[in-house]
């Protein structure tokens, strides 16, 4: 069953950088992002990037956050995209796709269900959407784009 999720920019940028963004369609029915995350992602993309196609198709949905005093508090500790993504996930009652440690901790403290990119890749592997060989290629590509993951998480994906 596919799920709805709110996302921060870094997992999405990583998947775009390794040209595997469309794999997310196997797990999620849509990915919702706040406008700041859209801005962070789109500032480095070419106009013909697959991102814009998926956005036009409605797989990527940009939603504004509602006014909330907590945004100022979040921005004191996190970057603007992370802050908005956490707040949007809370406002919509959806899980959050985020990788940065401080952002994950803050989201968990707010009671949000948190998932990282490695968890998504593991789910894709377990469901048979990604072969062992393709996962090796994905992990190698993530290394090339400087995506950090611990040795234990790397082993989880490769074994």
Secondary structure, DSSP 8 states (H G I E B T S, - for coil): --EEEEE-HHHHHHHHHTT-GGGGGGTEEEEEE-HHHHHHHHTT--TT-HHHHHHHTTSEEE------THHHHHHHHS-HHHHHHHHHHHHHT--EE---HHHHHHHHHTT--EE-HHHHHHHHHHTTSS-HHHHHHHHHHHHHTT----HHHHHHHH-
